[in-house]
Amino acid sequence: MSVRRVVAGNWKMNHGPAEARRFFDALGAVPSGPRVVVFPPVVSLASSVASAQGVELGVQNIHAAESGAFTGETSASMARETGAALVLIGHSERRHLFGESDADVAAKIRRARAAGLEPCVCVGETLEQRRAGRLEEVLETQISAALEALDPGAPYMIAYEPVWAIGTGETATPADAAQAHALLRERMRARHGEAGGQAPILYGGSVKPANAADLMDADEVDGVLVGGASLAAESFRAIIEAA
Ligand code: 13P
């Protein structure tokens, strides 16, 4: 069975509530076919919910606890209540800039599951790790920790985002993406059986309208997670059309 394609946009710390509304007004209704997801900043979630048409929404992060004295944090259930259906977990910026470990990622996955949010778990190697020949080992460690916490009975997605390709203009080739995705798929199947064969694996890292179709044609690439090119309605729409 083929996996339904996914085009997801991660706005990172861009687009406040008014800009989010302008984006979705400009995007309009999205073409039918792929699942389209946007992860706005949490403060722009409500205006995104009010203005998005045919787009699923998610948050970029949650805290692992249900509630409590965690100044500045957002809980999974609050995100759900505000209209999020999905959550990004373990984005490389969270791992590398905010020191999140595989154990943190696993705890957040469990919390997302409890709140009914679909996790989109990000994995990927740094340039240093790739050059040292550690691609397989790094992906293996990250995906194993994630699969341990994920529920094969509930929907989830994995995003392969090589750190060296994020925001750099450098893109993995379709062959690079296919190689990493094959490894992830093998682990997902081994651990989760049929469910692991069907959860989408997205590629992320400098995806643009010009390279999106080639990347999505690569084996086991079920969609894309787009940063910079998801900020303008026109380029995001072009990527959706490529899917
Ligand atoms: P860019 O598309 O800007 O490289 O960002 C990728 C990314 O990190 C998406 O989560």
Residues whose N, C-alpha, C, O or C-beta is under 5 A from the ligand:
A	BS01	13P	N10 A165 I166 G167 T168 G204 G205 S206 V207 L225 V226 G227 G228 A229
